[in-house]
């Protein structure tokens, strides 16, 4: 894949995400991409996959996106026991 093809693919992904996300949700995903690009990419790919399978009935709002982000970015919690 050359740079032009990658840029074209990125533009296609952005346009599809803009269609399936509300403006606030799209903005939140953009901010998440700045903070944690790996998780944001996972969320983007997940959203694109469920869109392709037709499982998205209406646009995803910010609250739904928060929930998806929290599930995909869960970290193991460390518990410290003191004796």
The 8 nearest C-alpha neighbors of each residue, nearest first, counted from 0:
[[1, 4, 5, 2, 3, 6, 8, 7],
 [0, 2, 4, 3, 5, 6, 7, 8],
 [3, 1, 5, 4, 6, 0, 7, 8],
 [2, 4, 6, 5, 1, 7, 0, 8],
 [5, 3, 7, 1, 6, 2, 0, 8],
 [6, 4, 8, 2, 7, 3, 9, 1],
 [5, 7, 9, 3, 4, 8, 2, 10],
 [6, 8, 4, 10, 5, 9, 3, 11],
 [7, 9, 5, 11, 10, 6, 4, 12],
 [10, 8, 12, 6, 11, 7, 5, 13],
 [11, 9, 13, 7, 8, 12, 14, 6],
 [10, 12, 8, 14, 9, 13, 15, 7],
 [13, 11, 9, 15, 10, 14, 16, 8],
 [14, 12, 10, 16, 11, 15, 17, 9],
 [13, 15, 17, 11, 16, 12, 10, 18],
 [16, 14, 18, 12, 17, 13, 11, 19],
 [17, 15, 13, 19, 18, 14, 20, 12],
 [16, 18, 14, 15, 20, 19, 13, 25],
 [17, 19, 15, 16, 20, 14, 58, 21],
 [18, 20, 58, 16, 17, 59, 15, 21],
 [21, 19, 59, 58, 17, 25, 24, 18],
 [20, 22, 24, 60, 23, 58, 59, 25],
 [21, 23, 25, 24, 26, 20, 17, 60],
 [24, 22, 26, 25, 21, 61, 27, 60],
 [23, 25, 61, 27, 21, 26, 60, 22],
 [26, 24, 22, 28, 27, 23, 20, 21],
 [25, 27, 29, 23, 24, 28, 22, 30],
 [28, 26, 24, 30, 29, 25, 31, 23],
 [27, 29, 31, 25, 30, 26, 32, 24],
 [28, 30, 26, 32, 27, 31, 25, 33],
 [29, 31, 27, 33, 32, 28, 26, 34],
 [32, 30, 28, 34, 33, 29, 35, 39],
 [33, 31, 36, 39, 29, 35, 30, 34],
 [34, 32, 30, 31, 35, 36, 29, 39],
 [35, 33, 31, 32, 36, 30, 39, 29],
 [34, 36, 32, 37, 38, 31, 33, 39],
 [37, 35, 32, 39, 38, 40, 33, 34],
 [38, 36, 40, 39, 35, 41, 32, 42],
 [37, 39, 41, 40, 36, 35, 42, 72],
 [38, 40, 32, 36, 42, 41, 37, 31],
 [39, 41, 43, 37, 38, 42, 36, 44],
 [42, 40, 38, 44, 39, 43, 45, 37],
 [43, 41, 45, 39, 40, 44, 46, 38],
 [44, 42, 40, 46, 41, 45, 39, 47],
 [43, 45, 47, 41, 46, 42, 48, 40],
 [46, 44, 42, 48, 43, 47, 41, 49],
 [47, 45, 43, 49, 48, 44, 50, 42],
 [46, 48, 50, 44, 45, 49, 43, 51],
 [49, 47, 51, 45, 50, 46, 44, 52],
 [50, 48, 52, 46, 51, 54, 47, 53],
 [49, 51, 47, 53, 48, 52, 55, 54],
 [52, 50, 48, 53, 49, 47, 54, 46],
 [51, 53, 49, 50, 54, 48, 55, 47],
 [54, 52, 50, 51, 55, 49, 56, 48],
 [53, 55, 49, 52, 50, 56, 51, 48],
 [56, 54, 53, 50, 57, 49, 58, 19],
 [57, 55, 54, 58, 53, 59, 50, 19],
 [56, 58, 55, 59, 19, 20, 60, 54],
 [57, 59, 19, 20, 21, 60, 56, 55],
 [60, 58, 20, 21, 63, 19, 57, 64],
 [61, 59, 21, 63, 24, 62, 20, 64],
 [60, 62, 24, 64, 63, 23, 65, 59],
 [63, 61, 65, 64, 60, 66, 24, 59],
 [64, 62, 66, 65, 60, 61, 59, 67],
 [63, 65, 67, 61, 66, 62, 68, 24],
 [66, 64, 68, 62, 63, 67, 69, 61],
 [65, 67, 63, 69, 64, 68, 70, 62],
 [68, 66, 64, 70, 65, 69, 71, 63],
 [69, 67, 65, 71, 66, 70, 72, 64],
 [68, 70, 66, 72, 67, 71, 73, 65],
 [69, 71, 67, 68, 73, 72, 66, 65],
 [72, 70, 68, 69, 73, 67, 38, 42],
 [71, 73, 69, 70, 68, 38, 74, 67],
 [74, 72, 70, 71, 69, 75, 68, 76],
 [75, 73, 76, 72, 71, 77, 70, 69],
 [74, 76, 77, 73, 78, 72, 70, 71],
 [75, 77, 74, 78, 73, 79, 72, 80],
 [76, 78, 75, 79, 74, 80, 73, 81],
 [79, 77, 76, 80, 75, 81, 74, 82],
 [78, 80, 81, 77, 76, 82, 75, 74],
 [79, 81, 78, 82, 77, 76, 75, 74],
 [82, 80, 79, 78, 77, 76, 75, 74],
 [81, 80, 79, 78, 77, 76, 75, 74]]
